[in-house]
Amino acid sequence: MSDETSLSAAQSDLLLDDAARDKASGIDPLAFLPPLAATCHPFLLMVFHSLVGPPGSDPSLENIVMAAIVLAIVLALPIIGFVIARRPALQPATRRLAFAAVVSPTLYVFLGVIQGMIGSPLSDPLVWCILWIGATALAFATPRAEPLRAVTPRIARWRVVHGITATVLCAYILFHLANHLTGLIGPSTHAAVMEMGRVVYRAPVVEPVLVLLFLLQTASGLWLAWRCSSRAQDFYCTFQIASGLYLSVFVLGHMNSVFVYARAYLGIPTDWNFAIGAPTGLIHDPWNIRLLPHYALGAFLVLGHLASGLRVVLIAHGTEPKAVNRLWATGVIASGMIAAAIIAGMCGVRI
């Protein structure tokens, strides 16, 4: 996380005055927008499926255009949580609720896998709505002021741990994304590259170490996000918190899907077919469509989060901020292009 989280004594006094003023100002009605947007997530996916139809369907051009618009809305909804999280008037609990809304695409996948494993008789959308109503009620019922020690944490050690583990994991993450890019060539190429990589990262000594590092990375990231979300941050730090939270949930959900659901529960290989939800694929299956925003935002935000971490390091070492911010913007744009290419390959596009 950025050095903006370290506050001077004067800034701390200012925050206390702001907290007292906010406490008397009442509930910010805009704070309801992120959970409302998150609640809409599964229903928008249902609308998308009704427009494209089941496998073998031949939707009209009008339906294809409308489905594309709905999917764009699904991908854009987390922006509401990001925008609202930046509002200085929000209390910590409602700001964290806004950040949680950013994570909704991967949370919904996580929920679906858990629901399937336990054989829940309740539908995923129903459970989703219940959870968000409960989370919203809890956030607004939470006391509106936090003590100073909660908004001025000592997190330097956690930042160091988080940065070191991220550096070690970068090699695996970048290989994994590059491997997914080969899906644009074809499943056989993806499988061949993956098998080469698995010689290393599935080795009996390496795989447990990777798992532990990812768990440590997730734990430290969640702790940093919790601390830094107690107050409003600038645009760059807010993006770093939001992307880090998304990745933390994504990693936990992905590990659950791979190690518990696929390997232990179903006993199936976690190959290309598993990733794309074969044989129906991502687009035409009512369950699998949730994987598209889950994967797309995951690929985009993991690279965007790395760009944010690099930005903090460069600024800390005295690099001119405007140049660093331009580099960050370039990295984020490239992240979006790479994520789009990965999803295109997973949806059947070939080069």
Contacts in CASP RR format, 6 or more apart in sequence:
PFRMAT RR
TARGET T0000
AUTHOR 0000-0000-0000
METHOD contacts of the structure
MODEL  1
MSDETSLSAAQSDLLLDDAARDKASGIDPLAFLPPLAATCHPFLLMVFHS
LVGPPGSDPSLENIVMAAIVLAIVLALPIIGFVIARRPALQPATRRLAFA
AVVSPTLYVFLGVIQGMIGSPLSDPLVWCILWIGATALAFATPRAEPLRA
VTPRIARWRVVHGITATVLCAYILFHLANHLTGLIGPSTHAAVMEMGRVV
YRAPVVEPVLVLLFLLQTASGLWLAWRCSSRAQDFYCTFQIASGLYLSVF
VLGHMNSVFVYARAYLGIPTDWNFAIGAPTGLIHDPWNIRLLPHYALGAF
LVLGHLASGLRVVLIAHGTEPKAVNRLWATGVIASGMIAAAIIAGMCGVR
I
1 155 0 8 1.000
1 159 0 8 1.000
1 162 0 8 1.000
1 224 0 8 1.000
1 225 0 8 1.000
1 228 0 8 1.000
1 237 0 8 1.000
1 240 0 8 1.000
1 241 0 8 1.000
1 312 0 8 1.000
2 233 0 8 1.000
2 236 0 8 1.000
2 237 0 8 1.000
2 240 0 8 1.000
2 311 0 8 1.000
2 312 0 8 1.000
2 315 0 8 1.000
3 312 0 8 1.000
3 315 0 8 1.000
3 316 0 8 1.000
4 233 0 8 1.000
4 234 0 8 1.000
4 237 0 8 1.000
5 153 0 8 1.000
5 155 0 8 1.000
5 227 0 8 1.000
5 228 0 8 1.000
5 233 0 8 1.000
5 237 0 8 1.000
6 156 0 8 1.000
7 15 0 8 1.000
7 151 0 8 1.000
7 152 0 8 1.000
12 148 0 8 1.000
12 151 0 8 1.000
12 152 0 8 1.000
15 148 0 8 1.000
15 151 0 8 1.000
15 152 0 8 1.000
15 231 0 8 1.000
16 148 0 8 1.000
18 88 0 8 1.000
19 145 0 8 1.000
19 146 0 8 1.000
19 151 0 8 1.000
20 145 0 8 1.000
22 88 0 8 1.000
22 89 0 8 1.000
22 90 0 8 1.000
22 91 0 8 1.000
22 144 0 8 1.000
23 144 0 8 1.000
23 145 0 8 1.000
25 89 0 8 1.000
27 140 0 8 1.000
28 87 0 8 1.000
28 89 0 8 1.000
28 90 0 8 1.000
28 94 0 8 1.000
30 84 0 8 1.000
30 87 0 8 1.000
31 84 0 8 1.000
31 87 0 8 1.000
31 90 0 8 1.000
31 94 0 8 1.000
31 97 0 8 1.000
31 98 0 8 1.000
31 140 0 8 1.000
32 136 0 8 1.000
33 80 0 8 1.000
33 81 0 8 1.000
33 84 0 8 1.000
34 80 0 8 1.000
34 81 0 8 1.000
34 84 0 8 1.000
34 85 0 8 1.000
34 97 0 8 1.000
34 98 0 8 1.000
34 100 0 8 1.000
34 101 0 8 1.000
34 102 0 8 1.000
35 97 0 8 1.000
35 100 0 8 1.000
35 101 0 8 1.000
35 132 0 8 1.000
35 135 0 8 1.000
35 136 0 8 1.000
35 139 0 8 1.000
37 77 0 8 1.000
37 78 0 8 1.000
37 80 0 8 1.000
37 81 0 8 1.000
37 101 0 8 1.000
37 104 0 8 1.000
38 77 0 8 1.000
38 100 0 8 1.000
38 101 0 8 1.000
38 104 0 8 1.000
38 107 0 8 1.000
38 132 0 8 1.000
39 128 0 8 1.000
39 129 0 8 1.000
39 132 0 8 1.000
39 133 0 8 1.000
40 77 0 8 1.000
41 74 0 8 1.000
41 77 0 8 1.000
41 104 0 8 1.000
41 105 0 8 1.000
41 108 0 8 1.000
41 128 0 8 1.000
42 108 0 8 1.000
42 124 0 8 1.000
42 125 0 8 1.000
42 128 0 8 1.000
42 290 0 8 1.000
43 125 0 8 1.000
44 70 0 8 1.000
44 73 0 8 1.000
44 74 0 8 1.000
44 77 0 8 1.000
45 74 0 8 1.000
45 286 0 8 1.000
45 289 0 8 1.000
45 290 0 8 1.000
46 125 0 8 1.000
46 286 0 8 1.000
47 70 0 8 1.000
48 67 0 8 1.000
48 70 0 8 1.000
48 71 0 8 1.000
48 74 0 8 1.000
48 289 0 8 1.000
49 284 0 8 1.000
49 285 0 8 1.000
49 286 0 8 1.000
49 289 0 8 1.000
51 59 0 8 1.000
51 63 0 8 1.000
51 64 0 8 1.000
51 66 0 8 1.000
51 67 0 8 1.000
51 70 0 8 1.000
52 59 0 8 1.000
52 63 0 8 1.000
52 64 0 8 1.000
52 67 0 8 1.000
52 283 0 8 1.000
52 284 0 8 1.000
53 59 0 8 1.000
53 284 0 8 1.000
54 280 0 8 1.000
54 284 0 8 1.000
54 285 0 8 1.000
54 286 0 8 1.000
55 279 0 8 1.000
55 280 0 8 1.000
55 281 0 8 1.000
55 284 0 8 1.000
55 285 0 8 1.000
56 284 0 8 1.000
57 284 0 8 1.000
59 67 0 8 1.000
71 292 0 8 1.000
71 293 0 8 1.000
74 105 0 8 1.000
74 293 0 8 1.000
75 293 0 8 1.000
75 296 0 8 1.000
75 297 0 8 1.000
77 101 0 8 1.000
77 104 0 8 1.000
78 101 0 8 1.000
78 102 0 8 1.000
78 103 0 8 1.000
78 104 0 8 1.000
78 105 0 8 1.000
78 242 0 8 1.000
78 246 0 8 1.000
78 297 0 8 1.000
80 101 0 8 1.000
81 98 0 8 1.000
81 99 0 8 1.000
81 101 0 8 1.000
81 102 0 8 1.000
81 242 0 8 1.000
82 98 0 8 1.000
82 102 0 8 1.000
82 238 0 8 1.000
82 239 0 8 1.000
82 242 0 8 1.000
84 90 0 8 1.000
84 98 0 8 1.000
84 101 0 8 1.000
85 95 0 8 1.000
85 98 0 8 1.000
85 99 0 8 1.000
85 102 0 8 1.000
85 229 0 8 1.000
85 232 0 8 1.000
85 238 0 8 1.000
85 241 0 8 1.000
85 242 0 8 1.000
86 232 0 8 1.000
86 233 0 8 1.000
86 235 0 8 1.000
86 238 0 8 1.000
87 95 0 8 1.000
87 232 0 8 1.000
88 232 0 8 1.000
90 98 0 8 1.000
90 232 0 8 1.000
91 142 0 8 1.000
91 144 0 8 1.000
91 145 0 8 1.000
91 146 0 8 1.000
92 142 0 8 1.000
92 146 0 8 1.000
92 150 0 8 1.000
92 151 0 8 1.000
92 229 0 8 1.000
92 230 0 8 1.000
92 231 0 8 1.000
93 138 0 8 1.000
93 139 0 8 1.000
93 140 0 8 1.000
93 142 0 8 1.000
94 139 0 8 1.000
94 140 0 8 1.000
95 229 0 8 1.000
95 230 0 8 1.000
95 231 0 8 1.000
95 232 0 8 1.000
96 139 0 8 1.000
96 226 0 8 1.000
96 229 0 8 1.000
97 135 0 8 1.000
97 136 0 8 1.000
97 139 0 8 1.000
99 225 0 8 1.000
99 229 0 8 1.000
99 241 0 8 1.000
99 242 0 8 1.000
99 245 0 8 1.000
100 107 0 8 1.000
100 135 0 8 1.000
100 245 0 8 1.000
102 242 0 8 1.000
102 245 0 8 1.000
102 246 0 8 1.000
103 245 0 8 1.000
103 246 0 8 1.000
103 249 0 8 1.000
105 290 0 8 1.000
105 293 0 8 1.000
105 294 0 8 1.000
105 297 0 8 1.000
106 246 0 8 1.000
106 249 0 8 1.000
106 250 0 8 1.000
106 253 0 8 1.000
106 294 0 8 1.000
106 297 0 8 1.000
106 298 0 8 1.000
107 249 0 8 1.000
108 124 0 8 1.000
108 128 0 8 1.000
108 290 0 8 1.000
108 294 0 8 1.000
109 253 0 8 1.000
109 257 0 8 1.000
109 290 0 8 1.000
109 291 0 8 1.000
109 294 0 8 1.000
110 249 0 8 1.000
110 252 0 8 1.000
110 253 0 8 1.000
110 256 0 8 1.000
111 124 0 8 1.000
111 127 0 8 1.000
111 128 0 8 1.000
111 131 0 8 1.000
112 124 0 8 1.000
112 287 0 8 1.000
112 290 0 8 1.000
113 253 0 8 1.000
113 256 0 8 1.000
113 257 0 8 1.000
113 261 0 8 1.000
114 256 0 8 1.000
115 122 0 8 1.000
115 124 0 8 1.000
115 127 0 8 1.000
117 260 0 8 1.000
117 261 0 8 1.000
117 265 0 8 1.000
120 127 0 8 1.000
146 230 0 8 1.000
150 227 0 8 1.000
150 230 0 8 1.000
151 230 0 8 1.000
151 231 0 8 1.000
153 227 0 8 1.000
153 230 0 8 1.000
155 223 0 8 1.000
155 224 0 8 1.000
155 227 0 8 1.000
155 228 0 8 1.000
158 220 0 8 1.000
158 221 0 8 1.000
158 223 0 8 1.000
158 224 0 8 1.000
158 227 0 8 1.000
159 224 0 8 1.000
161 216 0 8 1.000
161 220 0 8 1.000
162 217 0 8 1.000
162 220 0 8 1.000
162 221 0 8 1.000
162 224 0 8 1.000
163 309 0 8 1.000
165 213 0 8 1.000
165 216 0 8 1.000
165 217 0 8 1.000
165 220 0 8 1.000
166 217 0 8 1.000
166 306 0 8 1.000
166 309 0 8 1.000
168 213 0 8 1.000
169 210 0 8 1.000
169 213 0 8 1.000
169 214 0 8 1.000
169 217 0 8 1.000
170 306 0 8 1.000
172 201 0 8 1.000
172 210 0 8 1.000
173 302 0 8 1.000
173 306 0 8 1.000
175 197 0 8 1.000
175 201 0 8 1.000
177 299 0 8 1.000
177 302 0 8 1.000
177 303 0 8 1.000
177 338 0 8 1.000
177 342 0 8 1.000
178 193 0 8 1.000
179 190 0 8 1.000
179 193 0 8 1.000
179 194 0 8 1.000
179 197 0 8 1.000
180 190 0 8 1.000
180 275 0 8 1.000
180 299 0 8 1.000
180 342 0 8 1.000
180 346 0 8 1.000
181 338 0 8 1.000
181 341 0 8 1.000
181 342 0 8 1.000
182 189 0 8 1.000
182 190 0 8 1.000
182 193 0 8 1.000
183 189 0 8 1.000
183 190 0 8 1.000
183 272 0 8 1.000
183 342 0 8 1.000
183 345 0 8 1.000
183 346 0 8 1.000
183 350 0 8 1.000
184 341 0 8 1.000
184 344 0 8 1.000
184 345 0 8 1.000
184 349 0 8 1.000
184 350 0 8 1.000
184 351 0 8 1.000
185 350 0 8 1.000
185 351 0 8 1.000
186 345 0 8 1.000
186 350 0 8 1.000
187 272 0 8 1.000
187 273 0 8 1.000
190 272 0 8 1.000
191 271 0 8 1.000
191 272 0 8 1.000
194 271 0 8 1.000
194 272 0 8 1.000
200 206 0 8 1.000
201 207 0 8 1.000
201 210 0 8 1.000
211 255 0 8 1.000
211 259 0 8 1.000
214 251 0 8 1.000
214 255 0 8 1.000
217 251 0 8 1.000
218 247 0 8 1.000
218 248 0 8 1.000
218 251 0 8 1.000
218 252 0 8 1.000
221 244 0 8 1.000
221 248 0 8 1.000
222 245 0 8 1.000
222 248 0 8 1.000
224 241 0 8 1.000
225 241 0 8 1.000
225 244 0 8 1.000
225 245 0 8 1.000
225 248 0 8 1.000
228 237 0 8 1.000
228 241 0 8 1.000
229 241 0 8 1.000
232 238 0 8 1.000
233 241 0 8 1.000
236 308 0 8 1.000
236 311 0 8 1.000
236 325 0 8 1.000
236 328 0 8 1.000
239 304 0 8 1.000
239 308 0 8 1.000
240 305 0 8 1.000
240 308 0 8 1.000
240 309 0 8 1.000
240 312 0 8 1.000
242 301 0 8 1.000
243 301 0 8 1.000
243 302 0 8 1.000
243 304 0 8 1.000
243 305 0 8 1.000
243 308 0 8 1.000
244 301 0 8 1.000
244 305 0 8 1.000
246 297 0 8 1.000
246 298 0 8 1.000
246 301 0 8 1.000
247 298 0 8 1.000
247 301 0 8 1.000
247 302 0 8 1.000
247 305 0 8 1.000
250 294 0 8 1.000
250 298 0 8 1.000
250 301 0 8 1.000
250 302 0 8 1.000
258 270 0 8 1.000
262 268 0 8 1.000
262 269 0 8 1.000
262 270 0 8 1.000
262 274 0 8 1.000
263 270 0 8 1.000
268 274 0 8 1.000
272 278 0 8 1.000
273 279 0 8 1.000
275 346 0 8 1.000
276 282 0 8 1.000
276 288 0 8 1.000
276 346 0 8 1.000
276 347 0 8 1.000
277 285 0 8 1.000
277 288 0 8 1.000
277 291 0 8 1.000
280 288 0 8 1.000
281 288 0 8 1.000
281 347 0 8 1.000
282 288 0 8 1.000
282 289 0 8 1.000
282 291 0 8 1.000
282 292 0 8 1.000
282 346 0 8 1.000
282 347 0 8 1.000
283 289 0 8 1.000
283 292 0 8 1.000
283 347 0 8 1.000
292 343 0 8 1.000
292 346 0 8 1.000
292 347 0 8 1.000
295 342 0 8 1.000
295 343 0 8 1.000
295 346 0 8 1.000
296 339 0 8 1.000
296 340 0 8 1.000
296 342 0 8 1.000
296 343 0 8 1.000
297 339 0 8 1.000
298 339 0 8 1.000
299 335 0 8 1.000
299 336 0 8 1.000
299 338 0 8 1.000
299 339 0 8 1.000
299 342 0 8 1.000
299 343 0 8 1.000
300 335 0 8 1.000
300 336 0 8 1.000
300 338 0 8 1.000
300 339 0 8 1.000
301 335 0 8 1.000
303 331 0 8 1.000
303 332 0 8 1.000
303 334 0 8 1.000
303 335 0 8 1.000
303 336 0 8 1.000
303 338 0 8 1.000
303 339 0 8 1.000
304 331 0 8 1.000
304 332 0 8 1.000
304 335 0 8 1.000
307 327 0 8 1.000
307 328 0 8 1.000
307 331 0 8 1.000
307 332 0 8 1.000
307 335 0 8 1.000
308 328 0 8 1.000
310 327 0 8 1.000
310 328 0 8 1.000
311 324 0 8 1.000
311 325 0 8 1.000
311 327 0 8 1.000
311 328 0 8 1.000
314 324 0 8 1.000
314 327 0 8 1.000
315 321 0 8 1.000
315 324 0 8 1.000
END
